[in-house]
């Protein structure tokens, strides 16, 4: 019944937001509570799920959303984003923006969480689309799918690392399999973004006409200077991920790197660098009615919706839906398809890719001998199969769904038809590649 309740909940969210135009925050919160009652979650646990689901989600990305919006506001209002876009377009060409954003997402999400990566690259994405005169939908979906690909299939993100530990897989082999599979699987996903999302018009900046754009570009800082608020946070987060483990945990360098490489601190540094982008800094830019204040008002809606998505995801977790799905599927003998399908079902059911990966690895671990997946390469391939399954389906119970749709001006219906369907294309193409690979190593 919990599966039926989930399907009805998704239908209710779409109905409330699309037909009745209810704000997504209210639709998500109401649906989560109704699902909890229907699934038999005790009142005390239901209340705790609402509080912790909202708090845990925003505890991870709330400040990041605010700082990302502030950086974006200074990049756009100073003209820096458009100067940077002009430089990038001169290299890649105006017809290749979605491909470029997909590749950027693939690279950035290896060390950086997908939510943070999208927020960091969103200003560049919008300015590139505006300058190229194309819809925002195609590069936004390409970027999102590129971020998802390596977030789920390439260490050092927590999911693949945890799965490798549970299954006893070698991390080097996991990387050796995961990186090319994610890259090749991303090709059909980018094609989907260009051909399907590219037909949906979303104005990258509807409040900016050609005359204002020309003025902004004329007053813009140099492209390199404009890139610093984006590049420096990414490099700091990467440095923490790559180098911190090689340092003595008691050393000052270790503590310093851990601090400045923490995502919210790295973005705070990026926001500080963004203050140098205007030709002349005015303290009014930081006021309630200034660039920073307006950005925070924009961030407020995104934060509320993302937090409500966390409530829905948490309610699904406490209802025990993961146990129901895992138990139902663990008896099937499907070879490499079994870990993929279990992860797919768990991700779709409860929203978190990381939870889906870790839970699936725990279910599959004792089944490896019977599945014929005992070799080192087979174990590494199993980790990637689990990651591929956890890419889909990205929908209303996933905070990333709301970050992408709200930052890109998509309504819920468009989010399902573009991002959710795109995640299916990505996951399926990766699964087929792994199936072919297993034919050669079996």
Secondary structure, 3 states (H helix, E strand, C coil): CHHHHHHHHHHHHHHHHHHCCCCHHHHHHHHHHHHHHHCCCCHHHHHHHHHHHHHHHHHHHHHHHHHHHHHHHHHHHHCHHHHHHHHHHHHHCHHHHHHHHHHHHHHHCCCCCHHHHHHHHHHHHHHHHHHHCCCHHHHHHHHHHHHHHHHHHCCCCHHHHHHHHHHCCCHHHHHHHHHHHHHHHHHHHHHHHHHCHHHCCCCCCCCCCHHHHHHHHHCCCCHHHHHHHHHHHHHHHHHHHHHHHHCCCCCHHHHHHHHHCCHHHHHHHHHHHHCCCCCCCCHHHHCCCCHHHHHHHHHHHHHHHHHHHHHHHHHHHHCCHHHHHHHHHCCCCCCHHHHHHHHHHHHHHHCCHHHHHHHHHHHHHCCHHHHCCCCHHHHHHHHHHHHHHCCCCCCCCCHHHHHHHHHCCCCHHHHHHHHHHHHHHHHHHHHHHHHHHHHHHC
